[in-house]
Amino acid sequence: MIKIKRINEFKIGQNVHGFYQSIFKEKKISKNGDYYIDLILRDKSGQINAKIWKFCEFYEQKFNEGDLVCAKGIVKNYRKKLFLEISNISFLESARYQKYGFDESDILPSIPFSTTTIYNNILKDIEKMKLPYRKFLKSVYAQYEKEIKLYPDSLSFSNYGMKGSLILKIYNALRIAKSIYRNKNLKDKNLILSAILLKYLGRIKQYKYNIVFSDSDISKNENCFILSRDIIKDLSKNNKYLTKPMVMEIIDIILCDNNQKSDKNPKGAIVSTIYKLEKSISLNQKLEF
């Protein structure tokens, strides 16, 4: 069993050995004209800059940006910041390294709530909506249940980069909208709630998952809202409930930020504002179900 060191446990002068994700990798030239590889490694405890000074050509072929890696090195200090000087690094094959103590949960943290509970409560809210919206939303969420419960809202090292943060984001936005519309039977209530539930669905196409999340090939050309639009258009082809104008109105709301025309789309502005408010909700704030 390898004695694993988490990044938040690193101290100057320590020789460390551990499993990390390489979230940044770039080949550079030093002041002396020598090649070196600049990296950022992360696990669920934090992230650290790392350098490969020797055998760069060899290690350059061993792994790619975004890969899981097994790394050894010594912790050093430069301008009052810790960095890892790597002596050995290789691509991490999870099946091979499990016997040495590798656990994928040590790399990417999850939200501190049950995604199944959150998902089921979203379904309860969908059940209260008018028939055409209810039927369509139930079919969408049923088809992508696994991804909606698993995916993050971001690849950044933050609360939004945790497993399950996508469904938490949607649920928190839904809570805000419900508080606004409580005891109000407004004409556009179901339309706006539908847009909230579908606006960030594109994340499941924007990212790909293999123990850790990374950008998918399709994300290089399309952003989250465009991908949400494409999912809705595709699923609405066999939809028997929402009319084409209803589908297009949901899409227009979702694309409001993308088109930067919120002043011409009041409903889109409402949904965008709700999601801005959602960012103020602390991860440690107790959920109400």
C-alpha positions as CSV (number, residue, x, y, z in Angstrom):
1,M,0.0,0.0,0.0
2,I,1.4,3.4,-1.1
3,K,1.3,6.0,1.6
4,I,-0.7,8.7,-0.1
5,K,-0.3,12.4,0.6
6,R,-3.1,14.8,-0.1
7,I,-2.2,18.2,-1.4
8,N,-3.4,20.0,1.7
9,E,-1.0,17.9,3.7
10,F,2.1,19.0,1.7
11,K,5.0,20.6,3.7
12,I,8.3,22.0,2.4
13,G,10.9,19.4,2.0
14,Q,8.5,16.4,2.0
15,N,8.9,13.6,-0.4
16,V,5.4,12.8,-1.5
17,H,3.6,10.1,-3.5
18,G,0.0,10.3,-4.6
19,F,-2.8,10.2,-7.1
20,Y,-3.9,13.4,-8.7
21,Q,-5.6,14.9,-11.7
22,S,-3.5,16.9,-14.1
23,I,-5.8,19.9,-14.8
24,F,-3.1,21.9,-16.6
25,K,-0.1,20.8,-18.7
26,E,2.2,23.0,-20.8
27,K,5.6,22.5,-22.2
28,K,7.7,25.7,-21.6
29,I,11.3,27.0,-22.0
30,S,13.3,28.2,-19.0
31,K,15.5,31.2,-18.8
32,N,18.4,28.9,-19.5
33,G,16.8,27.7,-22.7
34,D,15.9,24.3,-21.3
35,Y,12.5,22.6,-21.8
36,Y,10.4,21.9,-18.7
37,I,6.7,20.9,-18.2
38,D,4.5,23.2,-16.1
39,L,1.6,21.4,-14.4
40,I,-1.3,22.0,-12.0
41,L,-2.3,18.9,-10.1
42,R,-5.4,18.6,-7.9
43,D,-7.2,16.2,-5.6
44,K,-10.3,16.8,-3.5
45,S,-8.2,18.7,-0.8
46,G,-6.7,21.3,-3.1
47,Q,-4.4,22.0,-6.0
48,I,-0.7,22.8,-6.5
49,N,1.7,23.9,-9.2
50,A,4.2,21.2,-10.3
51,K,7.3,21.2,-12.5
52,I,9.1,18.5,-14.4
53,W,12.6,19.6,-15.1
54,K,14.2,16.3,-16.2
55,F,13.4,13.8,-19.0
56,C,10.7,16.1,-20.3
57,E,10.5,14.4,-23.7
58,F,9.9,11.0,-22.0
59,Y,7.2,12.3,-19.5
60,E,5.5,14.4,-22.2
61,Q,4.2,11.2,-23.8
62,K,3.1,9.6,-20.5
63,F,-0.1,11.5,-19.9
64,N,-2.3,14.3,-21.2
65,E,-4.0,17.3,-19.6
66,G,-7.1,16.2,-17.7
67,D,-5.7,12.7,-17.0
68,L,-5.4,11.0,-13.7
69,V,-1.7,10.5,-12.8
70,C,0.4,8.8,-10.2
71,A,3.2,11.2,-9.2
72,K,6.2,11.3,-6.9
73,G,8.3,14.3,-6.0
74,I,9.6,16.7,-3.4
75,V,7.6,19.7,-2.1
76,K,9.5,23.0,-2.5
77,N,8.9,26.7,-2.0
78,Y,9.1,29.5,-4.6
79,R,8.1,33.0,-3.7
80,K,6.3,31.8,-0.6
81,K,4.2,29.3,-2.6
82,L,4.5,25.6,-2.5
83,F,5.2,23.6,-5.7
84,L,5.9,20.0,-6.4
85,E,9.2,19.1,-8.2
86,I,8.3,15.9,-9.9
87,S,10.7,13.0,-10.1
88,N,8.3,10.4,-11.6
89,I,4.8,10.6,-13.1
90,S,2.7,8.3,-15.1
91,F,-0.9,7.9,-16.4
92,L,-3.1,6.4,-13.7
93,E,-4.9,3.2,-14.7
94,S,-7.6,2.9,-11.9
95,A,-7.8,-0.9,-12.0
96,R,-4.1,-1.3,-11.6
97,Y,-3.7,1.3,-8.8
98,Q,-6.7,0.3,-6.7
99,K,-4.5,-2.3,-4.9
100,Y,-2.2,0.6,-3.9
101,G,-5.0,2.6,-2.3
102,F,-6.4,4.5,-5.2
103,D,-10.0,5.7,-4.6
104,E,-11.6,8.0,-7.2
105,S,-13.5,9.8,-4.4
106,D,-10.1,11.1,-3.2
107,I,-9.7,13.0,-6.5
108,L,-13.1,14.5,-7.1
109,P,-15.4,15.4,-4.2
110,S,-19.2,15.1,-4.2
111,I,-21.8,17.5,-2.8
112,P,-22.7,16.7,0.8
113,F,-26.3,15.8,-0.1
114,S,-28.1,12.9,-1.6
115,T,-28.5,13.5,-5.3
116,T,-31.3,10.9,-5.4
117,T,-33.3,12.9,-2.7
118,I,-32.8,16.1,-4.6
119,Y,-33.8,14.4,-7.9
120,N,-37.0,13.0,-6.3
121,N,-37.9,16.4,-4.9
122,I,-37.5,18.0,-8.3
123,L,-39.8,15.3,-9.7
124,K,-42.4,16.2,-7.0
125,D,-42.3,19.9,-8.2
126,I,-42.6,18.7,-11.9
127,E,-45.7,16.7,-10.9
128,K,-47.4,20.0,-9.8
129,M,-47.0,21.6,-13.2
130,K,-49.5,21.8,-16.0
131,L,-49.9,18.7,-18.2
132,P,-47.9,19.6,-21.3
133,Y,-44.9,20.9,-19.3
134,R,-45.1,18.1,-16.8
135,K,-45.1,15.3,-19.4
136,F,-42.2,16.7,-21.3
137,L,-40.0,17.5,-18.3
138,K,-40.6,14.0,-16.8
139,S,-39.5,12.4,-20.1
140,V,-36.4,14.6,-20.2
141,Y,-35.4,13.9,-16.6
142,A,-36.1,10.2,-16.9
143,Q,-33.9,9.9,-20.0
144,Y,-31.0,11.7,-18.4
145,E,-31.5,10.8,-14.7
146,K,-28.0,9.3,-14.3
147,E,-26.2,12.2,-15.8
148,I,-28.3,14.9,-14.1
149,K,-27.5,13.3,-10.7
150,L,-23.8,12.8,-11.4
151,Y,-22.5,15.8,-13.4
152,P,-20.9,19.0,-12.1
153,D,-21.8,22.5,-13.0
154,S,-18.2,23.4,-13.7
155,L,-14.7,21.9,-14.1
156,S,-13.2,24.5,-11.7
157,F,-11.8,23.7,-8.3
158,S,-14.9,25.0,-6.4
159,N,-18.2,23.9,-5.1
160,Y,-19.5,23.9,-8.7
161,G,-16.8,21.4,-9.7
162,M,-18.1,18.7,-7.4
163,K,-20.0,15.6,-8.5
164,G,-23.7,16.3,-8.2
165,S,-23.3,20.1,-8.3
166,L,-25.4,20.4,-11.5
167,I,-28.5,19.0,-9.9
168,L,-27.9,21.0,-6.7
169,K,-27.7,24.2,-8.8
170,I,-30.9,23.4,-10.6
171,Y,-32.7,22.6,-7.3
172,N,-31.5,25.8,-5.6
173,A,-32.7,27.9,-8.6
174,L,-36.0,26.1,-8.4
175,R,-36.3,26.9,-4.7
176,I,-35.8,30.6,-5.4
177,A,-38.4,30.5,-8.2
178,K,-40.9,28.8,-6.0
179,S,-40.4,31.4,-3.3
180,I,-41.1,34.1,-5.8
181,Y,-44.1,32.4,-7.3
182,R,-45.5,31.1,-4.0
183,N,-49.3,31.6,-3.9
184,K,-49.2,33.2,-7.3
185,N,-51.0,31.7,-10.2
186,L,-49.2,33.6,-12.9
187,K,-49.6,32.9,-16.6
188,D,-45.9,32.2,-17.3
189,K,-45.1,30.3,-14.1
190,N,-44.9,26.9,-15.8
191,L,-42.9,28.3,-18.7
192,I,-40.3,29.9,-16.4
193,L,-40.0,26.9,-14.2
194,S,-39.5,24.7,-17.3
195,A,-36.7,27.0,-18.5
196,I,-35.0,26.8,-15.1
197,L,-35.1,23.0,-15.2
198,L,-33.7,22.8,-18.7
199,K,-31.3,25.8,-18.9
200,Y,-28.1,24.0,-17.8
201,L,-29.0,20.6,-19.1
202,G,-26.3,21.1,-21.7
203,R,-23.6,20.4,-19.1
204,I,-24.2,16.7,-19.7
205,K,-23.0,17.1,-23.3
206,Q,-20.4,19.8,-22.5
207,Y,-18.4,17.4,-20.3
208,K,-17.4,13.8,-20.5
209,Y,-16.8,11.5,-17.6
210,N,-14.2,8.8,-16.9
211,I,-13.6,8.9,-13.1
212,V,-13.0,12.6,-13.5
213,F,-14.8,15.1,-15.8
214,S,-13.2,16.9,-18.7
215,D,-14.4,18.9,-21.7
216,S,-16.1,16.9,-24.4
217,D,-15.1,17.2,-28.0
218,I,-18.4,18.9,-28.8
219,S,-17.8,21.6,-26.2
220,K,-15.0,23.1,-28.3
221,N,-17.6,24.5,-30.7
222,E,-20.8,24.9,-28.6
223,N,-21.5,26.3,-25.2
224,C,-23.8,25.0,-22.5
225,F,-26.9,26.9,-23.6
226,I,-26.6,25.9,-27.2
227,L,-26.2,22.2,-26.1
228,S,-29.3,22.6,-23.9
229,R,-31.2,23.9,-27.0
230,D,-30.0,20.9,-29.0
231,I,-31.2,18.4,-26.4
232,I,-34.6,20.0,-26.1
233,K,-35.0,20.1,-29.9
234,D,-34.0,16.5,-30.2
235,L,-36.4,15.3,-27.5
236,S,-39.3,17.5,-28.6
237,K,-39.4,15.7,-32.0
238,N,-41.4,12.8,-30.5
239,N,-43.1,15.0,-27.9
240,K,-46.9,14.7,-27.9
241,Y,-47.6,17.4,-25.4
242,L,-45.7,20.7,-26.0
243,T,-46.5,22.6,-29.1
244,K,-43.7,23.8,-31.3
245,P,-44.3,27.5,-30.2
246,M,-44.1,26.4,-26.6
247,V,-40.8,24.5,-27.2
248,M,-39.3,27.6,-29.0
249,E,-40.4,29.9,-26.2
250,I,-38.5,27.7,-23.7
251,I,-35.4,27.7,-26.0
252,D,-35.6,31.6,-26.4
253,I,-35.5,32.0,-22.6
254,I,-32.6,29.6,-22.3
255,L,-30.6,31.4,-25.0
256,C,-31.3,34.8,-23.5
257,D,-27.8,35.0,-21.9
258,N,-26.2,33.6,-25.0
259,N,-27.7,36.2,-27.3
260,Q,-27.3,39.0,-24.7
261,K,-30.9,40.2,-25.4
262,S,-32.3,40.0,-21.9
263,D,-33.8,43.5,-22.3
264,K,-35.9,42.1,-25.1
265,N,-36.8,38.9,-23.3
266,P,-38.2,39.7,-19.8
267,K,-38.8,36.0,-19.0
268,G,-35.2,35.2,-20.0
269,A,-34.0,38.0,-17.7
270,I,-36.0,36.5,-14.8
271,V,-34.4,33.1,-15.3
272,S,-31.0,34.6,-15.6
273,T,-31.5,36.6,-12.4
274,I,-32.7,33.6,-10.5
275,Y,-29.5,31.7,-11.4
276,K,-27.4,34.7,-10.4
277,L,-29.2,34.6,-7.0
278,E,-28.5,30.9,-6.8
279,K,-24.7,31.5,-6.7
280,S,-25.2,33.2,-3.3
281,I,-26.4,30.0,-1.7
282,S,-23.7,28.4,0.5
283,L,-22.9,24.7,0.0
284,N,-23.2,24.4,3.8
285,Q,-26.7,25.8,3.8
286,K,-29.2,23.2,4.9
287,L,-31.5,22.0,2.1
288,E,-35.2,22.1,2.7
289,F,-37.2,19.2,1.2
